[in-house]
């Protein structure tokens, strides 16, 4: 089920760009956490050409949040509920 709007995804992409993660590196981190999309589908989510499911959005947020911990940045990408 798509999340229905793009503002949350836009915020995830803003955080991704701020963290200087390429689409490929971000996709790999998402895939390692159980994301089931291709790099092209992830790119479509980030450019709001399609909408992720709640699960995929939260996988993207988790991937960013784990990366922020690794690099010592006090930032949290928001999760969304169903």
C-alpha positions as CSV (number, residue, x, y, z in Angstrom):
1,X,0.0,0.0,0.0
2,X,1.6,3.4,-1.0
3,X,1.9,6.0,1.6
4,X,-0.3,8.4,-0.4
5,X,1.8,11.6,-0.4
6,X,5.3,12.6,-1.2
7,X,6.3,15.1,1.6
8,X,7.8,12.3,3.8
9,X,9.7,10.9,0.9
10,X,11.0,14.4,0.0
11,X,12.3,14.7,3.5
12,X,14.1,11.3,3.3
13,X,15.7,12.4,0.0
14,X,16.8,15.7,1.6
15,X,18.5,13.8,4.4
16,X,20.1,11.4,1.9
17,X,21.5,14.3,-0.1
18,X,22.7,16.0,3.1
19,X,24.5,12.8,4.1
20,X,26.1,12.7,0.6
21,X,24.9,9.2,-0.1
22,X,24.6,8.3,-3.7
23,X,21.4,6.6,-4.9
24,X,23.4,3.4,-5.3
25,X,24.9,3.5,-1.9
26,X,21.6,4.3,-0.4
27,X,19.9,1.5,-2.3
28,X,22.5,-0.9,-1.0
29,X,21.9,0.1,2.6
30,X,18.2,-0.3,2.1
31,X,18.6,-3.7,0.4
32,X,20.8,-4.9,3.3
33,X,17.9,-4.0,5.7
34,X,15.2,-5.8,3.7
35,X,14.3,-3.3,1.0
36,X,12.9,-5.1,-2.0
37,X,13.2,-2.4,-4.7
38,X,15.6,-2.0,-7.5
39,X,17.9,1.1,-7.5
40,X,15.6,2.5,-10.3
41,X,12.5,2.1,-8.1
42,X,14.2,3.7,-5.2
43,X,15.3,6.6,-7.4
44,X,11.6,6.9,-8.6
45,X,10.5,7.1,-4.9
46,X,13.0,9.8,-4.2
47,X,11.9,11.8,-7.2
48,X,8.3,11.3,-6.4
49,X,7.6,9.5,-9.6
50,X,6.1,6.7,-7.6
51,X,5.3,6.2,-3.9
52,X,6.8,3.6,-1.6
53,X,4.8,1.4,0.8
54,X,5.0,2.2,4.5
55,X,7.5,-0.6,4.8
56,X,9.8,0.7,2.1
57,X,9.6,4.2,3.5
58,X,10.6,3.0,6.9
59,X,13.4,0.9,5.5
60,X,14.7,4.1,3.8
61,X,14.5,6.0,7.1
62,X,16.2,3.2,9.0
63,X,19.0,3.1,6.4
64,X,19.6,6.8,6.9
65,X,19.4,6.6,10.7
66,X,21.9,3.8,10.8
67,X,24.2,5.8,8.5
68,X,23.8,8.9,10.7
69,X,24.9,6.9,13.8
70,X,27.9,5.5,11.9
71,X,29.1,9.0,10.9
72,X,28.3,10.6,14.3
73,X,25.6,12.9,13.1
74,X,22.8,13.7,15.5
75,X,19.9,13.6,12.9
76,X,16.9,11.3,12.6
77,X,14.9,10.6,9.5
78,X,11.2,10.2,10.4
79,X,9.4,6.9,10.3
80,X,5.7,6.7,9.4
81,X,3.0,4.5,10.9
82,X,0.4,2.5,9.0
